[in-house]
């Protein structure tokens, strides 16, 4: 039998997986090749600097030019904190919203 322990974790600040007016363009590149039709994906690179609880952070996000799908995000702090996530096999929308419903036995 699997047991679940209810815990509370705070991840802050929350960073969205999109680019907003406070973020600036760092250029773009192609994953794959433009030499063959449909053999490459255009990716835009965005950056943002911010301070949180006395630490300076640099956020970097990469998104497809068409559809604005996230490819990778990274956050690096000046005190050694680092976070990176990559995205693969994305689908538009949520095919099964119930996937985010916590089973009742986990809320005990």
C-alpha positions as CSV (number, residue, x, y, z in Angstrom):
1,X,0.0,0.0,0.0
2,X,1.3,3.4,-0.9
3,X,1.1,6.1,1.8
4,X,1.2,9.8,1.0
5,X,2.4,12.5,3.3
6,X,0.9,15.9,3.0
7,X,3.6,18.6,2.8
8,X,3.6,22.2,2.0
9,X,6.4,23.5,-0.2
10,X,6.8,27.1,-1.2
11,X,8.5,27.9,-4.5
12,X,8.8,31.6,-4.9
13,X,8.9,33.7,-6.8
14,X,6.6,32.1,-9.3
15,X,7.9,32.6,-12.8
16,X,5.4,32.2,-15.7
17,X,6.3,30.1,-18.7
18,X,5.8,33.0,-21.1
19,X,7.5,36.2,-21.9
20,X,6.1,39.5,-20.5
21,X,6.9,43.1,-21.2
22,X,9.6,43.2,-18.5
23,X,11.6,40.5,-20.3
24,X,13.8,41.3,-23.2
25,X,14.8,39.5,-26.4
26,X,18.2,37.8,-26.4
27,X,17.9,36.7,-30.1
28,X,16.7,33.6,-31.8
29,X,18.0,30.4,-33.3
30,X,16.9,27.3,-35.2
31,X,16.8,23.8,-33.7
32,X,17.5,21.5,-36.7
33,X,18.0,23.0,-40.1
34,X,16.4,25.5,-42.5
35,X,18.1,23.8,-45.4
36,X,15.3,21.3,-45.7
37,X,11.6,22.4,-45.5
38,X,10.0,21.6,-42.1
39,X,13.3,20.3,-40.7
40,X,13.8,23.1,-38.1
41,X,12.0,24.9,-35.3
42,X,12.6,28.6,-34.8
43,X,13.2,29.4,-31.1
44,X,13.2,32.8,-29.4
45,X,15.4,33.5,-26.4
46,X,14.2,35.8,-23.7
47,X,15.9,37.1,-20.5
48,X,15.0,39.0,-17.3
49,X,16.9,40.1,-14.2
50,X,15.2,40.3,-10.8
51,X,15.9,40.4,-7.1
52,X,14.2,38.1,-4.6
53,X,14.9,38.0,-0.9
54,X,18.2,39.8,-1.4
55,X,19.5,37.6,-4.2
56,X,20.0,38.7,-7.8
57,X,18.6,36.3,-10.3
58,X,18.8,35.9,-14.1
59,X,15.9,34.2,-15.8
60,X,16.3,32.8,-19.3
61,X,13.4,31.4,-21.3
62,X,13.3,29.8,-24.8
63,X,10.0,29.5,-26.7
64,X,9.0,28.4,-30.2
65,X,8.4,31.3,-32.5
66,X,5.1,29.8,-33.7
67,X,2.7,28.8,-30.9
68,X,5.0,30.2,-28.1
69,X,5.6,26.7,-26.7
70,X,8.2,26.6,-23.9
71,X,11.4,24.8,-24.8
72,X,13.6,25.5,-21.8
73,X,13.7,27.9,-18.8
74,X,16.6,28.5,-16.5
75,X,17.0,30.6,-13.4
76,X,20.4,31.3,-11.9
77,X,21.1,33.2,-8.7
78,X,24.2,35.1,-7.7
79,X,24.5,32.9,-4.5
80,X,24.6,29.6,-6.4
81,X,20.9,28.8,-6.7
82,X,20.1,27.3,-10.1
83,X,17.0,25.8,-11.6
84,X,16.5,24.5,-15.1
85,X,13.5,22.7,-16.8
86,X,13.1,21.5,-20.4
87,X,9.8,20.7,-22.2
88,X,9.2,17.9,-24.7
89,X,6.2,16.3,-26.3
90,X,3.9,19.3,-25.6
91,X,0.2,19.3,-26.7
92,X,-2.0,22.4,-27.0
93,X,-4.6,22.5,-24.2
94,X,-5.1,20.0,-21.4
95,X,-6.3,16.6,-22.8
96,X,-7.3,15.3,-19.4
97,X,-7.9,18.0,-16.7
98,X,-8.5,15.2,-14.2
99,X,-4.8,14.4,-14.3
100,X,-4.4,17.4,-11.9
101,X,-6.9,16.2,-9.3
102,X,-5.2,14.9,-6.2
103,X,-6.6,11.4,-5.2
104,X,-8.6,11.7,-1.9
105,X,-6.2,9.4,0.0
106,X,-3.4,11.9,-0.6
107,X,-5.3,14.6,1.3
108,X,-5.3,12.8,4.6
